[in-house]
Amino acid sequence: MVNSASPWQHTAIPLDTAISRRADASLNAPFVRLWQAFLSGRIFLALALILLQALNLQLQNISSPLVWLVCIVYLILTTVLRLLAGKHLPAPRAALQWLPVIGVDIAVIFLLQIFQVGSLNYTALLAIPILISAALGGLMLAFGTTACITLLTLAHTFWLYRGGLSDAAQAYYQTAFSSAGYFCVAYLTHELAKRVRRERSQALFNRLRTQTQEQVNSLVINHFSDGVLVVDSSLQVLQANPAALQLLNLPPEHTQPFSLQAHSGWAPLADAAQASFAHARPLSATIHLQATEHRGPTGINVRTRITEVAAPYLDEEPQTEPGHSLCVMFLHDLREMEAQLRTEKLASMGRMSAAVAHEIRNPLAAITQANALLAEDLVSQPGPQQLCRIVGQNAERLARIAEEILNLTRVQQGVETHQGQSLPLDTLLTQISNEWRGQSTPSRQLLLQLNASTRHIVFDEEHLRRVLINLLDNAQRHRSHTDNEAGLQLVSGHGPLNTQMPGLPEDDICWFMVWSNGAPLEASVERHLFEPFFSSQSRSSGLGLYICRELCQRYDATIRYLRLARSAPEGDIDGNAFIVTLRSGPSTLASRTLFDSIMV
């Protein structure tokens, strides 16, 4: 049976579990160092014992071959164990793995105590295995080690005083007190090591959790649509997300930190930060930034928040002094806010327009039919016939507008593709552009460069007229005020336009372009260029380019904006270009009238 679940479900690890695994990896680092230090210390202890025997032989001329043998064997064992087990911390449970360490130490110390000739006493060294077992092992191992040492000490005392000497009782009491002390040391050392391990585990967990949270915050801030600035009391920007850098007209790779006082146009932002630090409370204001000399002021809504810093482990009130606090500034482009407000306000108007358009269609159909009947009765009268044709043409246009309003307000799951008509591209572009030029007096200047005279496209004639007229009107408004007709150009062709248009297909396509020599668009305007109700001019409804895009999508066409250079009498000039790519089609296609879908 095949499991249809996503493979990510099998590899997903909870955040706390992942952090715990990372914490466990470095939790035992100090205990590993302690284990290695203990193994190295055993080597030095063996060397010290050999040196002690040499001094004892030199000064007191006392020596025991068995003691020398025990010390040399102990040096060999400790060196081998240091080389083999120095990188692996043994498990804390009581097991045979501790026998080469603790067992050897206890055995060596008691053998030295038994074979030693003279007054040397080695019982103080018994604290070493007790401490290491309590620090690195469990409580059971620590108590087991201490109990073993206690039994061996009692046995050694019994062996020394087996003859019933008068001071035997004192020796037993001393052994009992020493053993009780060993148990106390083992317990206290184990508890101290356990607390150190627990606090280190919590510290590592908190540090890793903080690092993970910092990464999450960085991802959220960098993908936040609003601009975010983190400013300190000296007006240094410690962190800025890409949206904020864009509002400040800075490149995304701009180095941080930087000062808000570095540019005179950022003075309102610096004043807002200083006011927030001075009042130690959040502020909200509307400011205008002059980011560069070549662009107008940008309206920004600024909201500031002051971080509160509290002293850890102390019952102190949060401090908000400028030296300890940061100012977090949220920047929002006013044009986007206004566009959103217009969208919300016009949403209800769109629903009402749809209802009105729906009610208009039936009277329009009745007017069209009545006009057709009237035209039949006025066949012999040229004047009234001309009036009937005008009425019919305008009724058809009103019906198209009503249908488009309904299409724009319908909620569709996907982009609807219309069959359209087969239209000669250059012929239709010439006709529509001549109509557009003749709509004003004097005639508007437009340079035609049509190079697709043999190409047919799949589109609706009236829809293409609306797209082209919208683009020409938009270009006319934003072109430079010059008397040169090359400042506004209508170009057509087939195949890829040039290498400056990435993403266009390389196969046989048709396209036309409306180009004007206007100023470049701001990044914030270009980002919302084809959104409804968004416009850089207060008197514009912001629907022209949106309708163009919607109409193009119905016929598998695309529209895009590019900054391109075109030839002019004074040389190559950069300008704004709107390029529409269209489907090529055969020279004939079945067409349909709009009134086919209107029911009376």
C-alpha positions as CSV (number, residue, x, y, z in Angstrom):
1,M,0.0,0.0,0.0
2,V,1.5,3.3,-1.1
3,N,1.5,6.1,1.4
4,S,0.2,9.3,-0.3
5,A,1.3,11.6,2.4
6,S,3.8,14.3,1.6
7,P,7.5,13.3,2.2
8,W,7.9,16.5,4.2
9,Q,5.6,15.0,6.8
10,H,8.1,12.3,7.6
11,T,11.0,14.7,8.0
12,A,9.3,17.5,9.9
13,I,10.8,17.9,13.4
14,P,9.2,20.1,16.1
15,L,11.1,23.2,16.9
16,D,11.7,22.3,20.6
17,T,12.9,18.8,19.6
18,A,15.4,20.2,17.0
19,I,16.7,22.7,19.5
20,S,17.0,20.0,22.1
21,R,19.1,17.8,19.8
22,R,21.4,20.7,19.0
23,A,21.7,21.5,22.7
24,D,22.5,17.9,23.6
25,A,25.4,17.9,21.1
26,S,27.2,20.6,23.0
27,L,25.8,20.0,26.5
28,N,28.6,17.6,27.6
29,A,31.4,19.7,26.2
30,P,32.7,20.9,29.6
31,F,32.3,17.3,31.0
32,V,34.3,15.9,28.1
33,R,37.0,18.4,28.9
34,L,36.8,17.4,32.6
35,W,37.1,13.7,31.6
36,Q,40.1,14.4,29.5
37,A,41.7,16.5,32.3
38,F,41.0,13.6,34.7
39,L,42.7,11.1,32.4
40,S,45.7,13.4,31.9
41,G,45.9,14.1,35.6
42,R,46.1,10.3,36.3
43,I,49.3,10.2,34.1
44,F,50.8,13.1,36.1
45,L,49.7,11.3,39.3
46,A,51.6,8.2,38.2
47,L,54.7,10.3,37.3
48,A,54.4,12.0,40.7
49,L,54.3,8.6,42.5
50,I,57.4,7.5,40.7
51,L,59.1,10.7,41.5
52,L,58.1,10.3,45.2
53,Q,59.5,6.9,45.3
54,A,62.8,8.2,43.8
55,L,63.0,10.9,46.4
56,N,62.2,8.5,49.2
57,L,65.0,6.3,48.0
58,Q,67.4,9.2,47.7
59,L,66.6,10.8,51.1
60,Q,65.7,7.9,53.3
61,N,67.3,5.0,51.4
62,I,63.9,3.2,51.6
63,S,62.5,1.4,48.6
64,S,60.2,-1.4,47.8
65,P,60.3,-3.3,44.4
66,L,56.5,-4.0,44.6
67,V,55.8,-0.3,45.0
68,W,58.0,0.5,42.0
69,L,56.2,-2.1,40.0
70,V,52.7,-0.8,40.9
71,C,53.7,2.8,40.0
72,I,55.2,1.8,36.6
73,V,52.2,-0.4,35.7
74,Y,49.9,2.4,36.8
75,L,51.8,4.8,34.5
76,I,51.4,2.4,31.5
77,L,47.7,1.8,32.1
78,T,46.9,5.5,32.5
79,T,48.8,6.4,29.3
80,V,47.0,3.7,27.3
81,L,43.6,4.7,28.6
82,R,44.3,8.4,27.8
83,L,45.1,7.5,24.2
84,L,42.2,5.2,23.7
85,A,39.3,6.7,25.6
86,G,40.2,10.4,25.7
87,K,37.5,11.5,23.1
88,H,34.5,9.5,24.4
89,L,32.7,10.4,27.6
90,P,31.6,7.2,29.4
91,A,27.9,6.6,30.2
92,P,27.0,7.8,33.7
93,R,25.5,4.5,34.7
94,A,27.4,2.0,36.9
95,A,28.9,-0.5,34.6
96,L,32.2,-2.4,33.8
97,Q,33.3,0.6,31.6
98,W,34.4,2.4,34.8
99,L,36.5,-0.5,36.0
100,P,39.7,0.5,34.1
101,V,39.4,3.9,35.6
102,I,37.9,4.0,39.0
103,G,38.7,0.3,39.8
104,V,42.3,0.7,38.8
105,D,42.7,3.9,40.8
106,I,41.3,2.3,43.9
107,A,43.3,-0.9,43.5
108,V,46.6,1.1,43.0
109,I,46.0,3.3,46.0
110,F,45.3,0.3,48.3
111,L,48.3,-1.7,46.9
112,L,50.6,1.3,47.5
113,Q,49.2,1.6,51.0
114,I,49.8,-2.1,51.7
115,F,53.3,-2.4,50.0
116,Q,54.6,0.9,51.2
117,V,57.7,0.8,53.4
118,G,57.8,3.8,55.7
119,S,55.4,6.3,57.0
120,L,53.8,7.5,53.7
121,N,50.0,7.5,53.7
122,Y,48.1,7.3,50.4
123,T,44.5,7.3,51.7
124,A,44.0,11.0,50.7
125,L,44.2,9.9,47.1
126,L,40.9,8.0,47.5
127,A,39.0,11.3,47.1
128,I,40.0,11.4,43.4
129,P,37.9,8.4,42.2
130,I,35.0,9.5,44.4
131,L,35.0,13.0,42.9
132,I,35.3,11.8,39.3
133,S,32.5,9.2,39.8
134,A,30.2,11.8,41.4
135,A,30.9,14.4,38.8
136,L,30.7,12.3,35.6
137,G,28.6,9.4,36.7
138,G,25.3,8.9,38.4
139,L,24.4,8.9,42.0
140,M,24.4,5.1,42.1
141,L,28.0,5.0,40.7
142,A,29.2,7.6,43.2
143,F,27.6,5.8,46.2
144,G,28.9,2.4,44.9
145,T,32.4,3.7,44.5
146,T,32.3,5.2,48.0
147,A,30.8,2.0,49.5
148,C,33.6,0.0,47.8
149,I,36.3,2.3,49.3
150,T,34.6,2.1,52.7
151,L,34.7,-1.7,52.7
152,L,38.3,-1.9,51.5
153,T,39.3,0.7,54.2
154,L,37.6,-1.3,56.9
155,A,39.2,-4.5,55.6
156,H,42.6,-2.8,55.6
157,T,42.1,-1.5,59.1
158,F,41.0,-5.0,60.3
159,W,44.2,-6.4,58.7
160,L,46.4,-3.9,60.4
161,Y,44.9,-4.3,63.9
162,R,44.0,-8.0,63.7
163,G,46.2,-8.6,66.8
164,G,43.8,-6.6,69.0
165,L,46.0,-3.6,69.8
166,S,44.7,-0.9,72.2
167,D,44.3,1.8,69.5
168,A,42.2,-0.4,67.1
169,A,39.0,1.2,68.3
170,Q,40.3,4.6,67.4
171,A,41.3,3.4,64.0
172,Y,37.8,2.0,63.4
173,Y,36.2,5.3,64.5
174,Q,38.6,7.3,62.2
175,T,37.7,5.0,59.3
176,A,34.0,5.4,59.9
177,F,34.2,9.2,60.1
178,S,36.3,9.2,56.9
179,S,33.8,7.0,55.1
180,A,30.9,9.2,56.2
181,G,32.7,12.2,54.8
182,Y,33.3,10.4,51.6
183,F,29.6,9.7,51.2
184,C,28.8,13.4,51.9
185,V,31.4,14.5,49.4
186,A,30.0,12.1,46.8
187,Y,26.5,13.3,47.2
188,L,27.3,17.0,47.2
189,T,29.6,16.7,44.2
190,H,26.9,14.8,42.3
191,E,24.3,17.4,43.1
192,L,26.6,20.2,42.1
193,A,27.4,18.5,38.8
194,K,23.8,17.8,38.1
195,R,22.9,21.5,38.7
196,V,25.7,22.6,36.5
197,R,24.5,20.3,33.7
198,R,20.9,21.4,34.1
199,E,21.8,25.1,34.0
200,R,24.1,24.6,31.0
201,S,21.4,22.7,29.2
202,Q,18.9,25.5,29.9
203,A,21.5,28.1,28.8
204,L,22.2,26.2,25.5
205,F,18.5,25.7,24.9
206,N,17.8,29.4,25.4
207,R,20.7,30.4,23.2
208,L,19.7,28.1,20.4
209,R,16.1,29.2,20.7
210,T,17.1,32.8,20.6
211,Q,19.2,32.2,17.5
212,T,16.2,30.4,15.8
213,Q,13.9,33.3,16.8
214,E,16.3,35.8,15.4
215,Q,16.3,33.9,12.1
216,V,12.5,33.8,12.1
217,N,12.4,37.6,12.9
218,S,14.8,38.3,10.1
219,L,12.8,36.3,7.6
220,V,9.6,38.0,8.6
221,I,11.1,41.5,8.6
222,N,12.8,41.0,5.2
223,H,9.6,39.8,3.6
224,F,7.4,42.4,5.4
225,S,5.6,44.7,2.9
226,D,6.0,47.7,5.2
227,G,9.4,49.3,5.7
228,V,11.1,48.5,9.0
229,L,14.0,50.5,10.5
230,V,15.7,49.8,13.8
231,V,17.4,53.0,15.1
232,D,19.5,53.7,18.2
233,S,19.7,56.9,20.2
234,S,22.5,58.2,18.0
235,L,20.2,57.9,14.9
236,Q,22.2,55.0,13.5
237,V,20.1,52.6,11.5
238,L,21.1,49.2,12.8
239,Q,18.8,47.1,10.7
240,A,16.6,48.0,7.6
241,N,14.5,45.6,5.6
242,P,14.4,45.7,1.7
243,A,11.1,47.6,1.8
244,A,12.6,50.4,3.9
245,L,15.7,50.6,1.7
246,Q,13.4,51.0,-1.3
247,L,11.5,53.8,0.3
248,L,14.8,55.5,1.1
249,N,15.9,54.9,-2.5
250,L,18.8,52.8,-1.4
251,P,20.0,49.6,-3.1
252,P,19.1,46.3,-1.4
253,E,22.8,45.6,-0.8
254,H,23.4,48.9,1.0
255,T,25.7,48.5,4.0
256,Q,24.4,48.7,7.5
257,P,24.5,50.5,9.9
258,F,24.1,54.0,8.4
259,S,23.0,57.3,9.8
260,L,19.7,59.0,9.3
261,Q,21.6,62.3,9.3
262,A,23.6,61.2,6.2
263,H,21.0,62.7,3.9
264,S,19.1,65.9,4.3
265,G,16.0,64.4,2.8
266,W,15.8,62.0,5.7
267,A,15.5,64.8,8.3
268,P,11.8,64.1,9.0
269,L,12.7,60.5,9.9
270,A,15.5,61.6,12.2
271,D,13.1,64.1,13.9
272,A,10.5,61.4,14.4
273,A,13.1,59.1,16.0
274,Q,14.4,61.8,18.3
275,A,10.8,62.7,19.4
276,S,10.2,59.0,20.2
277,F,13.3,58.8,22.3
278,A,12.5,62.1,24.0
279,H,8.9,61.2,25.0
280,A,9.7,57.5,25.5
281,R,6.4,56.5,23.9
282,P,5.1,55.4,20.5
283,L,4.4,58.1,17.9
284,S,2.6,58.2,14.6
285,A,3.0,60.9,11.9
286,T,2.8,61.6,8.2
287,I,6.0,62.9,6.7
288,H,7.4,63.5,3.2
289,L,10.8,62.2,2.3
290,Q,13.0,63.8,-0.4
291,A,15.2,60.7,-1.0
292,T,17.0,62.0,-4.1
293,E,17.3,65.2,-6.1
294,H,15.7,63.6,-9.2
295,R,12.4,62.5,-7.7
296,G,9.6,64.3,-5.9
297,P,8.8,63.9,-2.2
298,T,7.4,60.5,-1.1
299,G,4.6,60.6,1.4
300,I,5.3,58.2,4.3
301,N,3.2,57.1,7.2
302,V,5.6,56.6,10.2
303,R,4.8,54.6,13.3
304,T,7.5,54.3,16.0
305,R,7.8,51.9,18.9
306,I,10.4,52.2,21.8
307,T,11.9,48.9,23.1
308,E,11.9,48.5,26.9
309,V,15.0,47.0,28.6
310,A,14.7,45.5,32.1
311,A,17.6,44.4,34.3
312,P,17.7,40.6,34.6
313,Y,17.3,39.0,38.0
314,L,16.4,42.3,39.6
315,D,13.0,43.7,40.6
316,E,13.4,46.8,38.6
317,E,11.0,48.7,36.4
318,P,11.6,48.6,32.7
319,Q,14.0,51.3,31.6
320,T,13.4,53.4,28.5
321,E,16.5,55.7,28.6
322,P,17.8,56.4,25.1
323,G,21.1,54.7,25.9
324,H,19.4,51.4,26.6
325,S,16.5,51.5,24.1
326,L,16.0,51.2,20.4
327,C,13.4,52.8,18.2
328,V,11.6,50.6,15.7
329,M,10.1,52.6,12.9
330,F,7.4,51.2,10.5
331,L,7.2,53.0,7.2
332,H,4.2,52.7,4.8
333,D,3.9,54.4,1.4
334,L,0.9,56.7,1.5
335,R,0.2,55.9,-2.2
336,E,-0.3,52.3,-1.3
337,M,-2.6,53.2,1.6
338,E,-4.6,55.5,-0.6
339,A,-4.9,52.8,-3.3
340,Q,-6.1,50.3,-0.7
341,L,-8.6,52.8,0.6
342,R,-9.8,53.5,-2.9
343,T,-10.1,49.8,-3.6
344,E,-12.3,49.4,-0.5
345,K,-14.4,52.4,-1.2
346,L,-15.0,51.4,-4.8
347,A,-15.7,47.8,-4.1
348,S,-19.3,48.6,-3.3
349,M,-19.5,50.9,-6.3
350,G,-18.3,48.0,-8.4
351,R,-21.1,45.8,-7.2
352,M,-23.6,48.6,-7.9
353,S,-22.1,49.2,-11.3
354,A,-22.6,45.5,-12.1
355,A,-26.2,45.7,-11.1
356,V,-26.8,48.8,-13.2
357,A,-25.0,47.3,-16.2
358,H,-27.1,44.2,-15.9
359,E,-30.3,46.3,-15.9
360,I,-29.0,48.4,-18.9
361,R,-28.5,45.4,-21.2
362,N,-32.2,44.6,-21.8
363,P,-33.2,48.2,-22.6
364,L,-30.2,48.5,-25.0
365,A,-31.3,45.3,-26.8
366,A,-34.8,46.8,-27.2
367,I,-33.4,50.1,-28.5
368,T,-31.2,48.2,-31.0
369,Q,-34.2,46.2,-32.3
370,A,-36.4,49.2,-32.5
371,N,-33.7,51.1,-34.3
372,A,-33.3,48.3,-36.8
373,L,-37.1,48.3,-37.5
374,L,-37.0,52.1,-37.9
375,A,-34.1,51.9,-40.3
376,E,-36.1,49.5,-42.5
377,D,-38.9,52.0,-42.7
378,L,-36.5,54.8,-43.7
379,V,-34.6,53.1,-46.4
380,S,-35.4,55.8,-49.0
381,Q,-34.3,58.7,-46.7
382,P,-30.5,59.0,-46.5
383,G,-30.5,61.5,-43.6
384,P,-32.6,59.5,-41.1
385,Q,-30.7,56.3,-42.3
386,Q,-27.4,58.0,-41.2
387,L,-28.9,58.8,-37.8
388,C,-30.1,55.2,-37.4
389,R,-26.6,54.0,-38.1
390,I,-25.2,56.4,-35.4
391,V,-27.8,55.1,-32.9
392,G,-26.9,51.5,-33.7
393,Q,-23.2,52.0,-33.4
394,N,-23.5,53.8,-30.0
395,A,-25.9,51.2,-28.7
396,E,-23.5,48.5,-29.7
397,R,-20.7,50.3,-27.9
398,L,-22.8,50.8,-24.7
399,A,-23.6,47.1,-24.8
400,R,-19.9,46.3,-24.9
401,I,-19.1,48.6,-22.0
402,A,-21.9,47.1,-19.9
403,E,-20.6,43.6,-20.7
404,E,-17.1,44.6,-19.8
405,I,-18.2,46.0,-16.5
406,L,-19.9,42.8,-15.7
407,N,-16.9,40.8,-16.7
408,L,-14.6,42.9,-14.5
409,T,-16.8,42.5,-11.5
410,R,-17.4,38.8,-11.8
411,V,-15.3,36.5,-9.6
412,Q,-13.8,33.9,-11.8
413,Q,-11.7,30.9,-10.9
414,G,-9.4,31.2,-13.9
415,V,-8.7,33.6,-16.7
416,E,-11.3,33.2,-19.4
417,T,-10.0,32.9,-23.0
418,H,-12.2,34.3,-25.8
419,Q,-12.2,33.0,-29.3
420,G,-11.9,36.5,-30.8
421,Q,-11.5,37.5,-34.4
422,S,-8.7,37.3,-37.0
423,L,-7.5,40.8,-37.5
424,P,-4.8,42.3,-39.7
425,L,-2.5,43.9,-37.1
426,D,-1.0,46.8,-38.9
427,T,-4.2,47.8,-40.7
428,L,-6.2,48.0,-37.5
429,L,-3.4,49.8,-35.6
430,T,-3.3,52.4,-38.4
431,Q,-7.1,52.9,-38.3
432,I,-7.3,53.2,-34.5
433,S,-4.3,55.5,-34.3
434,N,-5.7,57.8,-37.0
435,E,-9.0,58.0,-35.1
436,W,-7.1,58.8,-31.9
437,R,-5.1,61.5,-33.6
438,G,-8.2,63.1,-35.1
439,Q,-10.0,63.4,-31.7
440,S,-8.2,66.6,-30.8
441,T,-7.4,69.9,-32.6
442,P,-4.7,70.3,-33.6
443,S,-4.0,66.7,-34.4
444,R,-1.9,64.8,-32.0
445,Q,1.6,63.9,-33.1
446,L,2.4,60.2,-33.3
447,L,5.2,58.3,-35.2
448,L,4.1,55.0,-36.7
449,Q,6.7,52.3,-37.4
450,L,4.6,49.2,-38.4
451,N,6.4,46.2,-39.6
452,A,3.8,43.4,-39.3
453,S,1.7,44.1,-42.4
454,T,1.3,40.4,-43.3
455,R,0.4,39.2,-39.8
456,H,-3.0,38.5,-38.4
457,I,-3.8,38.3,-34.7
458,V,-6.5,36.7,-32.6
459,F,-8.4,39.5,-30.8
460,D,-11.6,41.4,-30.7
461,E,-11.6,44.6,-32.7
462,E,-13.4,46.7,-30.1
463,H,-11.3,45.3,-27.3
464,L,-8.1,46.0,-29.2
465,R,-9.3,49.6,-29.8
466,R,-9.8,50.1,-26.1
467,V,-6.4,48.7,-25.3
468,L,-4.6,50.8,-27.8
469,I,-6.5,54.0,-27.0
470,N,-5.9,53.5,-23.3
471,L,-2.1,53.1,-23.9
472,L,-2.0,56.1,-26.2
473,D,-3.9,58.3,-23.8
474,N,-1.6,57.2,-21.0
475,A,1.6,57.8,-23.1
476,Q,0.3,61.2,-24.2
477,R,-0.2,62.3,-20.6
478,H,3.3,61.3,-19.5
479,R,5.3,62.2,-22.6
480,S,7.7,65.1,-22.5
481,H,6.3,68.3,-23.9
482,T,8.2,68.6,-27.1
483,D,7.1,69.3,-30.7
484,N,8.9,66.3,-32.0
485,E,6.6,63.5,-33.2
486,A,9.3,60.9,-32.3
487,G,8.4,61.5,-28.6
488,L,5.4,59.2,-29.0
489,Q,5.8,56.1,-31.1
490,L,3.6,53.2,-32.1
491,V,5.7,50.2,-33.3
492,S,4.7,46.8,-34.4
493,G,6.5,43.7,-35.5
494,H,6.9,39.9,-35.1
495,G,9.4,37.8,-33.4
496,P,11.5,38.9,-30.3
497,L,11.8,42.7,-30.1
498,N,15.3,42.9,-28.7
499,T,17.5,41.5,-26.0
500,Q,16.2,43.9,-23.4
501,M,12.9,42.0,-23.2
502,P,13.7,38.9,-21.2
503,G,10.9,36.3,-20.9
504,L,9.3,36.8,-24.3
505,P,9.0,33.6,-26.3
506,E,11.5,33.1,-29.2
507,D,9.0,31.6,-31.6
508,D,6.8,33.4,-34.1
509,I,4.8,36.0,-32.2
510,C,3.2,39.4,-33.0
511,W,3.6,42.4,-30.9
512,F,3.0,46.2,-30.8
513,M,4.5,48.8,-28.5
514,V,3.5,52.2,-27.4
515,W,6.6,54.2,-26.5
516,S,6.9,57.7,-25.0
517,N,9.9,59.8,-23.9
518,G,8.6,60.4,-20.4
519,A,10.5,60.3,-17.2
520,P,11.1,56.9,-15.6
521,L,8.5,55.5,-13.3
522,E,9.3,55.3,-9.6
523,A,9.8,51.8,-8.2
524,S,6.7,52.0,-6.0
525,V,4.5,53.1,-8.9
526,E,5.9,50.4,-11.2
527,R,5.2,47.7,-8.6
528,H,1.5,48.4,-8.7
529,L,1.2,49.5,-12.3
530,F,-1.5,47.1,-13.4
531,E,-3.4,47.0,-10.1
532,P,-7.0,48.4,-10.2
533,F,-7.6,51.9,-8.7
534,F,-3.8,52.6,-8.4
535,S,-2.6,55.8,-10.1
536,S,0.2,58.3,-9.6
537,Q,-2.3,61.1,-10.5
538,S,-5.1,62.2,-8.2
539,R,-7.5,62.7,-11.1
540,S,-7.1,59.3,-12.6
541,S,-9.3,56.4,-11.7
542,G,-6.4,53.9,-12.0
543,L,-8.5,51.5,-14.2
544,G,-7.0,52.0,-17.6
545,L,-3.9,49.7,-17.4
546,Y,-5.9,47.2,-15.3
547,I,-8.6,47.0,-18.0
548,C,-5.8,46.6,-20.7
549,R,-4.3,43.7,-18.8
550,E,-7.7,42.0,-18.3
551,L,-8.6,42.4,-21.9
552,C,-5.3,41.0,-23.0
553,Q,-5.5,38.0,-20.8
554,R,-8.8,37.0,-22.4
555,Y,-7.1,36.3,-25.7
556,D,-3.8,34.8,-24.3
557,A,-2.0,38.1,-24.9
558,T,0.4,39.7,-22.4
559,I,1.2,43.3,-21.6
560,R,4.2,44.5,-19.8
561,Y,6.2,47.7,-19.0
562,L,9.8,48.2,-19.8
563,R,12.3,51.1,-19.9
564,L,13.6,51.1,-23.4
565,A,15.8,53.4,-25.6
566,R,14.4,54.5,-29.0
567,S,15.9,56.5,-31.9
568,A,15.0,60.2,-32.2
569,P,16.4,63.1,-34.2
570,E,18.5,64.1,-31.3
571,G,19.8,60.5,-30.8
572,D,18.8,57.5,-28.7
573,I,16.4,58.5,-25.9
574,D,15.2,56.4,-22.9
575,G,11.5,56.1,-22.6
576,N,8.6,54.2,-21.2
577,A,7.3,51.3,-23.3
578,F,4.2,49.2,-23.0
579,I,4.5,46.1,-25.1
580,V,1.6,43.9,-26.0
581,T,2.4,40.4,-27.3
582,L,-0.5,38.6,-29.2
583,R,-1.3,35.3,-30.7
584,S,-0.8,34.9,-34.4
585,G,-3.8,33.4,-36.2
586,P,-5.1,32.5,-39.6
587,S,-6.5,35.2,-41.9
588,T,-10.1,34.2,-41.2
589,L,-11.9,33.3,-38.0
590,A,-15.5,33.2,-37.1
591,S,-16.6,36.4,-35.4
592,R,-19.5,36.9,-33.1
593,T,-21.6,39.9,-32.1
594,L,-21.9,41.0,-28.5
595,F,-25.7,40.9,-28.6
596,D,-25.6,37.1,-29.1
597,S,-25.3,36.8,-25.3
598,I,-27.9,39.3,-24.4
599,M,-31.4,38.0,-23.7
600,V,-34.5,40.2,-23.9
